[in-house]
Amino acid sequence: MRVVLSLLATAILLLGSPAAPAQIVIHEETTWVGPPFPMGDYDSQVVPVLGPASYAGPINAPGLCELVPPAPGGPPGFPGPTLWHTEVDCCAAGAGAPPGWGPTFAAYNSGPPAFTYATGAGGVVTANAGAVCSYGIAGVSFRPPSPIGFGQLIVLCFDYVKGTETGGTPAFDTSFVEVRPAPCGEPAAIDPPGSPPWTAISVIPGLVGCAAPVTCCIGPFNPALDSMFITPPGAPVGGKIRFRFDTHDFMFNAYCGWAVDNVRLTNEECAPSCPGAISPTIASFGGEPISPNPGYGLSLSGAPAGSFAILNISPGNVPPTPIPFPGACLLCCPPFILFPPVAVGTTGSVSLPVPIPPGIVPCTSEVCVQWYILVPPAPFSVITSSAGKVRFQIG
């Protein structure tokens, strides 16, 4: 209740803003600033080199970004150095960031002037491996299923550039995206004794140049992501995300390596919330739900022009239920704090900054957010947007 009222007290209304990317952001990393940051960033992590044998495990099918089903991250090997660092140039000094990336991003290579992972003291090239790992990201609570059967959608997206040996096959110089269960707030790049094993949800082949980075999305309904980031109400379990690179051997390592940016973990519920062609969508903008975050906000897209939108913020976790109006739309968040109705313009979008004030207790406060939309003429019909949950982190 205190959290919701704080959000309400600091909200400022803007109309007609461009629609934000779909879904509610659970975690976002777009400007890499480098270690050490035990909370709120990714830190580099020394991991075992799995060599000298080549990688023979599963890889993504052509054109796909995720492993289905997920696979273990790999057996232990011998310790190796890590070359992950914050970078401003893609594969050459002065080249700048790839299109659409922020000024800094994560890169696995030596950096300038060589931009290679052929490393070793005294001219002796060695096998190497390393990861860049997030802090423990809180999950959102499981919602009982609705009679209509819509579930919750957890999606992990990121951009990457990749230059490795053997035409991009992952037998050597392997690129893994991995997750494991972790409590909210567990420091980045640390695996405490007894930690659950890592699971690979993507093993990336192919060569992707700096001029045209690839956006890779994993989910919805990925079993590893869902099991970590959809939790029983009140449970402390969440998860960590890491990007791991392994050369396996000391040969053919004079390539640019792997660069990653624009990491975004999102969730959405009751999607679509109404049957038919009109599916209004809720989203968040301004980064992840950290405290404080003065730029955070919620948006609506795909609403009928000339309608009126009401934002609802609720602590509820009840099963989605059809509302008692024509259309069989779903009420995903029970009415609690209702913002004043605002007119939806010709773009069908509304943007509402909801700054997150300082002092919110992290990892425990969760709210459910959904738009209610009144569609003229009178008597108004009522439709609803998709919904999502926000659980606050530490800034």
DOZA-565548 format. One record per residue (C-alpha): residue number from 1; residue in one letter; x, y, z. Coordinates in Angstrom, 2 decimals, decimal comma, padded with zeros to 5 digits. Each point is the difference from the previous one (the first is absolute). Layout:
<rec NUM "A" <X Y Z>>;
...
REM end
This chain:
<rec 1 "M" <000,00 000,00 000,00>>;
<rec 2 "R" <002,80 002,45 000,90>>;
<rec 3 "V" <001,78 -000,80 -003,26>>;
<rec 4 "V" <-003,11 000,51 -002,11>>;
<rec 5 "L" <-000,82 003,30 001,68>>;
<rec 6 "S" <003,58 001,19 -000,49>>;
<rec 7 "L" <-000,24 -000,76 -003,70>>;
<rec 8 "L" <-003,33 001,75 -000,24>>;
<rec 9 "A" <001,27 003,07 001,82>>;
<rec 10 "T" <002,93 000,43 -002,40>>;
<rec 11 "A" <-001,79 -000,75 -003,28>>;
<rec 12 "I" <-000,17 002,63 -002,75>>;
<rec 13 "L" <-002,24 -000,50 -003,02>>;
<rec 14 "L" <001,12 000,33 -003,63>>;
<rec 15 "L" <-002,26 -000,81 -002,96>>;
<rec 16 "G" <000,69 -001,18 -003,52>>;
<rec 17 "S" <003,58 -001,16 000,57>>;
<rec 18 "P" <001,46 -002,70 -002,27>>;
<rec 19 "A" <-000,78 -003,51 001,20>>;
<rec 20 "A" <002,80 -001,73 001,91>>;
<rec 21 "P" <001,18 -003,50 -000,91>>;
<rec 22 "A" <-002,57 -002,56 001,09>>;
<rec 23 "Q" <-000,12 -001,60 003,43>>;
<rec 24 "I" <001,01 000,95 003,52>>;
<rec 25 "V" <003,73 000,23 000,64>>;
<rec 26 "I" <001,26 -002,19 002,85>>;
<rec 27 "H" <003,69 000,72 -000,68>>;
<rec 28 "E" <001,88 002,07 -002,57>>;
<rec 29 "E" <003,66 000,62 -000,82>>;
<rec 30 "T" <000,62 002,54 -002,76>>;
<rec 31 "T" <002,95 002,06 001,23>>;
<rec 32 "W" <002,84 -002,15 001,27>>;
<rec 33 "V" <002,20 001,82 002,50>>;
<rec 34 "G" <002,29 -002,79 001,16>>;
<rec 35 "P" <000,85 -001,68 003,31>>;
<rec 36 "P" <-000,10 -000,04 002,91>>;
<rec 37 "F" <-003,74 000,37 000,46>>;
<rec 38 "P" <-001,39 -002,61 002,40>>;
<rec 39 "M" <-003,54 001,20 -000,76>>;
<rec 40 "G" <-001,56 001,49 -003,07>>;
<rec 41 "D" <002,58 -000,98 -002,59>>;
<rec 42 "Y" <001,89 -002,92 -001,51>>;
<rec 43 "D" <003,48 -000,98 001,19>>;
<rec 44 "S" <002,61 -002,14 -001,74>>;
<rec 45 "Q" <000,47 -003,50 001,40>>;
<rec 46 "V" <002,85 -002,48 -000,39>>;
<rec 47 "V" <-001,42 -003,37 -001,10>>;
<rec 48 "P" <001,59 -003,34 -000,98>>;
<rec 49 "V" <001,33 -000,66 -003,49>>;
<rec 50 "L" <-001,83 -003,13 -001,11>>;
<rec 51 "G" <002,72 -001,13 -002,42>>;
<rec 52 "P" <002,04 -001,44 -001,42>>;
<rec 53 "A" <-002,84 -002,01 -001,59>>;
<rec 54 "S" <-002,32 001,83 -002,39>>;
<rec 55 "Y" <-003,55 000,88 001,03>>;
<rec 56 "A" <-002,36 -002,76 -001,10>>;
<rec 57 "G" <-003,20 001,07 001,75>>;
<rec 58 "P" <-003,25 001,37 -001,46>>;
<rec 59 "I" <-000,09 003,27 -001,92>>;
<rec 60 "N" <-002,80 002,22 -001,18>>;
<rec 61 "A" <-001,86 -001,22 -003,05>>;
<rec 62 "P" <000,48 002,15 -003,14>>;
<rec 63 "G" <-001,83 003,29 000,36>>;
<rec 64 "L" <-000,78 -000,52 003,69>>;
<rec 65 "C" <001,53 001,58 003,10>>;
<rec 66 "E" <-000,86 -002,48 002,74>>;
<rec 67 "L" <000,61 -003,60 000,92>>;
<rec 68 "V" <-003,18 -002,04 000,44>>;
<rec 69 "P" <000,28 -001,73 002,37>>;
<rec 70 "P" <002,77 001,86 001,87>>;
<rec 71 "A" <003,25 -001,86 000,68>>;
<rec 72 "P" <002,53 -000,02 002,87>>;
<rec 73 "G" <002,65 002,66 -000,35>>;
<rec 74 "G" <002,86 -002,51 -000,13>>;
<rec 75 "P" <002,29 -002,03 002,25>>;
<rec 76 "P" <002,82 001,58 002,03>>;
<rec 77 "G" <003,34 000,62 -001,66>>;
<rec 78 "F" <003,18 001,80 000,95>>;
<rec 79 "P" <000,05 003,69 001,03>>;
<rec 80 "G" <000,51 002,58 -002,72>>;
<rec 81 "P" <000,28 003,79 -000,19>>;
<rec 82 "T" <-002,90 002,17 -001,04>>;
<rec 83 "L" <000,13 002,72 -002,64>>;
<rec 84 "W" <-003,48 001,46 000,54>>;
<rec 85 "H" <000,14 003,77 000,37>>;
<rec 86 "T" <-001,93 003,17 -000,76>>;
<rec 87 "E" <000,72 001,12 -003,56>>;
<rec 88 "V" <-000,74 003,05 -002,18>>;
<rec 89 "D" <001,37 -001,26 -003,36>>;
<rec 90 "C" <-001,17 -003,02 -001,97>>;
<rec 91 "C" <003,03 -002,04 -001,20>>;
<rec 92 "A" <002,18 002,99 -000,93>>;
<rec 93 "A" <001,26 003,11 001,76>>;
<rec 94 "G" <-002,21 002,96 -000,88>>;
<rec 95 "A" <-002,75 -002,17 -001,51>>;
<rec 96 "G" <-002,57 000,99 002,61>>;
<rec 97 "A" <-002,97 -002,07 001,11>>;
<rec 98 "P" <-002,15 -002,11 -002,35>>;
<rec 99 "P" <-003,21 001,65 -001,30>>;
<rec 100 "G" <-002,68 000,33 002,66>>;
<rec 101 "W" <002,36 -000,65 002,92>>;
<rec 102 "G" <000,83 002,30 002,87>>;
<rec 103 "P" <003,41 001,65 000,32>>;
<rec 104 "T" <001,33 -002,93 002,07>>;
<rec 105 "F" <-000,61 -003,74 -000,30>>;
<rec 106 "A" <001,44 -003,30 001,24>>;
<rec 107 "A" <002,73 -001,63 -002,11>>;
<rec 108 "Y" <002,03 -003,19 000,26>>;
<rec 109 "N" <003,34 000,86 -001,57>>;
<rec 110 "S" <003,23 001,75 000,97>>;
<rec 111 "G" <-001,26 003,42 -001,07>>;
<rec 112 "P" <002,23 002,46 -001,85>>;
<rec 113 "P" <002,23 -000,15 -001,82>>;
<rec 114 "A" <-000,31 -003,67 -000,99>>;
<rec 115 "F" <-003,68 -000,88 000,71>>;
<rec 116 "T" <000,74 -003,71 000,23>>;
<rec 117 "Y" <-000,25 -002,81 002,54>>;
<rec 118 "A" <003,35 -001,54 -001,02>>;
<rec 119 "T" <001,55 000,77 003,38>>;
<rec 120 "G" <002,92 -001,30 002,04>>;
<rec 121 "A" <003,20 001,14 001,71>>;
<rec 122 "G" <003,29 000,06 -001,89>>;
<rec 123 "G" <-001,62 -000,63 -003,37>>;
<rec 124 "V" <-001,44 -003,38 001,08>>;
<rec 125 "V" <-003,66 -000,14 -001,00>>;
<rec 126 "T" <-002,23 -001,64 002,61>>;
<rec 127 "A" <-003,53 -001,30 000,19>>;
<rec 128 "N" <-002,28 002,43 001,81>>;
<rec 129 "A" <-003,55 000,33 001,19>>;
<rec 130 "G" <-002,12 002,45 001,93>>;
<rec 131 "A" <-003,50 001,16 000,78>>;
<rec 132 "V" <-001,78 003,24 000,73>>;
<rec 133 "C" <-002,72 -000,61 002,59>>;
<rec 134 "S" <-002,93 001,97 001,38>>;
<rec 135 "Y" <-001,03 000,45 003,61>>;
<rec 136 "G" <-002,91 -002,07 001,36>>;
<rec 137 "I" <-003,15 001,28 -001,75>>;
<rec 138 "A" <-003,30 -000,46 001,84>>;
<rec 139 "G" <-002,70 -002,07 -001,62>>;
<rec 140 "V" <-003,65 000,99 -000,16>>;
<rec 141 "S" <-002,66 -002,00 001,76>>;
<rec 142 "F" <-001,95 -002,75 -001,70>>;
<rec 143 "R" <-003,60 000,90 -000,75>>;
<rec 144 "P" <-002,66 -002,74 000,15>>;
<rec 145 "P" <-001,18 -000,78 -003,53>>;
<rec 146 "S" <-003,13 001,61 -001,35>>;
<rec 147 "P" <-003,00 -001,94 -001,32>>;
<rec 148 "I" <001,07 001,12 -003,48>>;
<rec 149 "G" <003,50 -001,38 000,55>>;
<rec 150 "F" <002,36 002,87 -000,79>>;
<rec 151 "G" <003,38 -000,38 001,71>>;
<rec 152 "Q" <002,94 002,25 000,79>>;
<rec 153 "L" <002,68 000,78 -002,57>>;
<rec 154 "I" <003,66 000,31 001,08>>;
<rec 155 "V" <002,31 001,08 -002,83>>;
<rec 156 "L" <003,76 000,72 000,01>>;
<rec 157 "C" <001,33 002,07 -002,91>>;
<rec 158 "F" <003,51 001,27 -000,77>>;
<rec 159 "D" <002,08 001,26 -002,93>>;
<rec 160 "Y" <003,32 -001,53 -000,99>>;
<rec 161 "V" <002,94 000,20 -002,41>>;
<rec 162 "K" <002,15 -003,12 -000,42>>;
<rec 163 "G" <003,27 -000,72 -001,80>>;
<rec 164 "T" <001,51 -003,43 000,78>>;
<rec 165 "E" <001,83 -002,88 -001,72>>;
<rec 166 "T" <-001,18 -002,72 -002,40>>;
<rec 167 "G" <-002,70 001,94 -001,74>>;
<rec 168 "G" <-002,07 000,48 003,09>>;
<rec 169 "T" <-000,57 -003,61 001,05>>;
<rec 170 "P" <000,01 -000,36 003,80>>;
<rec 171 "A" <002,38 -003,01 000,27>>;
<rec 172 "F" <002,68 002,43 001,20>>;
<rec 173 "D" <-000,28 003,62 001,15>>;
<rec 174 "T" <-003,46 -000,73 001,35>>;
<rec 175 "S" <-002,48 002,71 001,04>>;
<rec 176 "F" <-002,49 -000,97 002,72>>;
<rec 177 "V" <-002,95 001,85 001,53>>;
<rec 178 "E" <-000,73 -001,56 003,40>>;
<rec 179 "V" <-002,33 000,43 002,96>>;
<rec 180 "R" <-000,24 -001,45 003,49>>;
<rec 181 "P" <-002,26 000,49 003,02>>;
<rec 182 "A" <001,25 002,67 002,41>>;
<rec 183 "P" <-001,58 002,10 002,74>>;
<rec 184 "C" <-000,81 003,62 -000,75>>;
<rec 185 "G" <003,04 002,12 000,81>>;
<rec 186 "E" <002,68 -002,69 -000,20>>;
<rec 187 "P" <003,16 001,86 -001,10>>;
<rec 188 "A" <001,04 -000,22 -003,63>>;
<rec 189 "A" <002,65 -002,47 -001,20>>;
<rec 190 "I" <-000,06 -002,03 003,24>>;
<rec 191 "D" <-001,04 -003,64 000,32>>;
<rec 192 "P" <-000,34 -000,72 003,72>>;
<rec 193 "P" <000,70 -003,57 001,18>>;
<rec 194 "G" <-002,93 -002,24 -000,79>>;
<rec 195 "S" <-001,37 002,24 -002,76>>;
<rec 196 "P" <-002,22 -001,73 -002,57>>;
<rec 197 "P" <001,66 -000,89 -003,31>>;
<rec 198 "W" <-000,12 002,29 -002,99>>;
<rec 199 "T" <-002,26 -000,93 -002,93>>;
<rec 200 "A" <000,76 001,01 -003,57>>;
<rec 201 "I" <-003,03 001,50 -001,71>>;
<rec 202 "S" <001,91 001,06 -003,12>>;
<rec 203 "V" <003,20 -001,21 -001,73>>;
<rec 204 "I" <000,67 002,43 -002,81>>;
<rec 205 "P" <001,50 -000,96 -003,38>>;
<rec 206 "G" <000,54 002,28 -002,97>>;
<rec 207 "L" <002,08 003,08 -000,74>>;
<rec 208 "V" <-001,67 003,39 000,57>>;
<rec 209 "G" <001,88 003,15 -001,01>>;
<rec 210 "C" <000,05 003,37 001,74>>;
<rec 211 "A" <-002,07 001,70 -002,70>>;
<rec 212 "A" <-003,07 -002,20 000,55>>;
<rec 213 "P" <-000,31 -001,37 003,56>>;
<rec 214 "V" <-002,61 -002,68 000,61>>;
<rec 215 "T" <-002,81 000,30 002,52>>;
<rec 216 "C" <-000,52 -003,38 001,64>>;
<rec 217 "C" <-003,13 -000,75 002,10>>;
<rec 218 "I" <-000,50 -003,06 002,19>>;
<rec 219 "G" <-003,55 -000,87 001,06>>;
<rec 220 "P" <-002,87 000,23 000,59>>;
<rec 221 "F" <-000,63 -003,31 001,76>>;
<rec 222 "N" <003,67 -000,84 000,36>>;
<rec 223 "P" <000,00 -002,53 002,87>>;
<rec 224 "A" <003,21 001,29 001,60>>;
<rec 225 "L" <-001,04 003,67 -000,06>>;
<rec 226 "D" <-003,51 -000,77 001,22>>;
<rec 227 "S" <001,19 -002,20 002,87>>;
<rec 228 "M" <002,29 002,76 001,32>>;
<rec 229 "F" <-001,92 003,19 -000,67>>;
<rec 230 "I" <-003,56 -001,16 000,74>>;
<rec 231 "T" <-000,06 -000,90 003,68>>;
<rec 232 "P" <-002,53 -000,86 002,72>>;
<rec 233 "P" <-001,27 003,18 001,71>>;
<rec 234 "G" <002,45 001,09 002,68>>;
<rec 235 "A" <002,77 -002,37 -001,11>>;
<rec 236 "P" <003,53 001,44 -000,01>>;
<rec 237 "V" <001,09 -001,89 -003,11>>;
<rec 238 "G" <000,93 001,90 -003,14>>;
<rec 239 "G" <002,87 -000,54 -002,40>>;
<rec 240 "K" <003,26 001,14 -001,52>>;
<rec 241 "I" <000,94 000,47 -003,66>>;
<rec 242 "R" <003,52 -000,44 -001,34>>;
<rec 243 "F" <001,75 000,07 -003,36>>;
<rec 244 "R" <002,90 -002,52 -000,10>>;
<rec 245 "F" <002,70 -000,40 -002,65>>;
<rec 246 "D" <002,43 -002,95 -000,20>>;
<rec 247 "T" <002,79 -000,52 -002,56>>;
<rec 248 "H" <000,57 -003,65 001,08>>;
<rec 249 "D" <003,53 000,13 -001,44>>;
<rec 250 "F" <002,89 002,34 -000,84>>;
<rec 251 "M" <-000,30 -000,10 -003,82>>;
<rec 252 "F" <-001,76 002,33 -002,44>>;
<rec 253 "N" <-000,84 002,62 002,58>>;
<rec 254 "A" <001,00 003,11 -001,95>>;
<rec 255 "Y" <-003,57 001,19 -000,55>>;
<rec 256 "C" <-002,12 002,80 001,39>>;
<rec 257 "G" <-002,04 -002,10 002,43>>;
<rec 258 "W" <-003,48 000,70 001,32>>;
<rec 259 "A" <-001,72 003,28 000,92>>;
<rec 260 "V" <-003,38 000,36 001,76>>;
<rec 261 "D" <-002,33 002,92 000,69>>;
<rec 262 "N" <-003,66 000,93 000,56>>;
<rec 263 "V" <-000,80 -002,84 002,40>>;
<rec 264 "R" <-003,67 000,07 000,97>>;
<rec 265 "L" <-002,04 -002,45 002,09>>;
<rec 266 "T" <-003,75 000,59 -000,17>>;
<rec 267 "N" <-003,28 -001,51 001,13>>;
<rec 268 "E" <-003,58 000,34 -001,18>>;
<rec 269 "E" <-003,25 -001,60 001,17>>;
<rec 270 "C" <-003,48 -000,31 -001,47>>;
<rec 271 "A" <001,28 000,44 -003,52>>;
<rec 272 "P" <-002,21 000,64 -001,81>>;
<rec 273 "S" <-002,46 001,11 002,66>>;
<rec 274 "C" <-002,84 000,30 -002,51>>;
<rec 275 "P" <-000,93 -002,28 -002,90>>;
<rec 276 "G" <-000,12 001,40 -003,49>>;
<rec 277 "A" <002,06 002,41 -002,04>>;
<rec 278 "I" <000,48 002,70 002,68>>;
<rec 279 "S" <002,66 -000,97 002,55>>;
<rec 280 "P" <001,13 003,02 002,03>>;
<rec 281 "T" <003,46 -000,58 001,46>>;
<rec 282 "I" <001,59 001,30 003,19>>;
<rec 283 "A" <003,74 000,65 000,14>>;
<rec 284 "S" <002,56 001,76 002,14>>;
<rec 285 "F" <002,73 002,44 -000,95>>;
<rec 286 "G" <002,90 001,79 001,60>>;
<rec 287 "G" <001,99 -003,05 001,06>>;
<rec 288 "E" <-000,53 -002,64 002,65>>;
<rec 289 "P" <-002,12 000,38 003,17>>;
<rec 290 "I" <002,75 001,10 002,35>>;
<rec 291 "S" <-000,27 002,36 002,95>>;
<rec 292 "P" <000,54 002,83 -000,66>>;
<rec 293 "N" <-000,79 000,33 -003,70>>;
<rec 294 "P" <-001,44 003,42 -000,91>>;
<rec 295 "G" <-000,38 -000,97 -003,68>>;
<rec 296 "Y" <-002,17 -003,09 000,43>>;
<rec 297 "G" <-003,48 -000,05 -001,53>>;
<rec 298 "L" <-002,81 -002,06 -001,53>>;
<rec 299 "S" <-001,48 000,25 -003,47>>;
<rec 300 "L" <-002,98 -001,23 -001,99>>;
<rec 301 "S" <-000,08 -000,79 -003,71>>;
<rec 302 "G" <-002,59 -001,43 -002,35>>;
<rec 303 "A" <-002,99 001,62 001,70>>;
<rec 304 "P" <-002,96 001,29 -002,08>>;
<rec 305 "A" <000,37 003,65 -000,98>>;
<rec 306 "G" <-002,42 002,23 001,89>>;
<rec 307 "S" <-000,23 -002,33 002,99>>;
<rec 308 "F" <000,92 000,82 003,60>>;
<rec 309 "A" <002,74 -001,90 001,86>>;
<rec 310 "I" <000,17 -000,57 003,77>>;
<rec 311 "L" <003,17 -001,42 001,53>>;
<rec 312 "N" <-000,53 -002,40 002,90>>;
<rec 313 "I" <002,79 -000,88 002,46>>;
<rec 314 "S" <-000,88 -002,83 002,36>>;
<rec 315 "P" <001,70 -002,36 002,45>>;
<rec 316 "G" <-002,36 -002,80 -001,04>>;
<rec 317 "N" <000,93 -003,45 -001,30>>;
<rec 318 "V" <-003,45 -001,47 -000,67>>;
<rec 319 "P" <-000,80 -002,15 -003,04>>;
<rec 320 "P" <-000,90 002,06 -003,08>>;
<rec 321 "T" <-003,75 000,16 -000,35>>;
<rec 322 "P" <-002,32 001,20 -002,79>>;
<rec 323 "I" <-001,42 003,44 000,72>>;
<rec 324 "P" <-003,81 000,35 000,03>>;
<rec 325 "F" <-000,17 001,92 -003,29>>;
<rec 326 "P" <-000,33 -001,22 -003,60>>;
<rec 327 "G" <003,25 -001,20 -001,53>>;
<rec 328 "A" <001,26 -002,56 002,56>>;
<rec 329 "C" <003,09 002,08 000,81>>;
<rec 330 "L" <002,02 -001,05 003,02>>;
<rec 331 "L" <000,36 001,90 003,24>>;
<rec 332 "C" <003,58 -000,95 000,88>>;
<rec 333 "C" <000,65 002,50 002,81>>;
<rec 334 "P" <-002,92 000,63 002,41>>;
<rec 335 "P" <-000,93 003,69 000,34>>;
<rec 336 "F" <002,03 001,74 002,69>>;
<rec 337 "I" <001,70 003,28 -000,97>>;
<rec 338 "L" <-001,72 001,41 -003,09>>;
<rec 339 "F" <001,56 002,99 -001,75>>;
<rec 340 "P" <-002,29 002,63 -001,56>>;
<rec 341 "P" <-001,21 -000,89 -003,53>>;
<rec 342 "V" <002,03 001,47 -002,84>>;
<rec 343 "A" <-000,94 000,41 -003,65>>;
<rec 344 "V" <001,62 -002,34 -002,53>>;
<rec 345 "G" <000,98 001,86 -003,16>>;
<rec 346 "T" <000,24 -001,12 -003,60>>;
<rec 347 "T" <003,21 -001,94 000,67>>;
<rec 348 "G" <-001,80 -002,31 002,43>>;
<rec 349 "S" <002,71 000,53 002,59>>;
<rec 350 "V" <000,39 001,58 003,42>>;
<rec 351 "S" <003,21 000,41 002,01>>;
<rec 352 "L" <-000,02 000,51 003,75>>;
<rec 353 "P" <003,24 000,69 001,91>>;
<rec 354 "V" <-000,18 -001,67 003,43>>;
<rec 355 "P" <003,29 000,96 001,69>>;
<rec 356 "I" <001,15 -002,51 002,61>>;
<rec 357 "P" <001,04 001,90 003,11>>;
<rec 358 "P" <002,94 -000,90 002,23>>;
<rec 359 "G" <-000,45 -002,08 003,11>>;
<rec 360 "I" <-002,17 -002,82 -001,38>>;
<rec 361 "V" <000,87 -003,31 001,64>>;
<rec 362 "P" <001,64 -002,08 -002,74>>;
<rec 363 "C" <-000,95 -003,50 -001,15>>;
<rec 364 "T" <-003,24 -000,20 001,99>>;
<rec 365 "S" <-002,41 002,61 -001,38>>;
<rec 366 "E" <-001,99 -001,17 -003,03>>;
<rec 367 "V" <-002,83 001,73 -001,80>>;
<rec 368 "C" <-002,27 -001,05 -002,86>>;
<rec 369 "V" <-000,61 002,55 -002,76>>;
<rec 370 "Q" <-002,67 000,10 -002,72>>;
<rec 371 "W" <-001,89 002,56 -002,07>>;
<rec 372 "Y" <-003,81 000,15 -000,01>>;
<rec 373 "I" <-001,32 001,61 -003,20>>;
<rec 374 "L" <-003,43 001,62 -000,41>>;
<rec 375 "V" <-001,16 -000,07 -003,63>>;
<rec 376 "P" <-002,78 002,41 -001,16>>;
<rec 377 "P" <-002,79 000,54 -000,89>>;
<rec 378 "A" <-001,93 000,05 003,23>>;
<rec 379 "P" <-000,76 -002,25 001,68>>;
<rec 380 "F" <003,73 -000,72 -000,15>>;
<rec 381 "S" <001,30 -003,50 -000,65>>;
<rec 382 "V" <003,00 -001,06 002,05>>;
<rec 383 "I" <003,11 -001,80 -001,28>>;
<rec 384 "T" <003,26 -000,73 001,77>>;
<rec 385 "S" <003,66 -000,10 -000,95>>;
<rec 386 "S" <002,49 -002,72 000,64>>;
<rec 387 "A" <001,42 000,15 003,52>>;
<rec 388 "G" <003,29 -000,52 001,79>>;
<rec 389 "K" <001,61 -000,02 003,41>>;
<rec 390 "V" <002,79 002,18 001,37>>;
<rec 391 "R" <002,25 -001,10 002,87>>;
<rec 392 "F" <002,42 002,71 001,10>>;
<rec 393 "Q" <003,77 -000,46 000,03>>;
<rec 394 "I" <002,93 001,98 001,44>>;
<rec 395 "G" <001,48 002,86 -001,98>>;
REM end
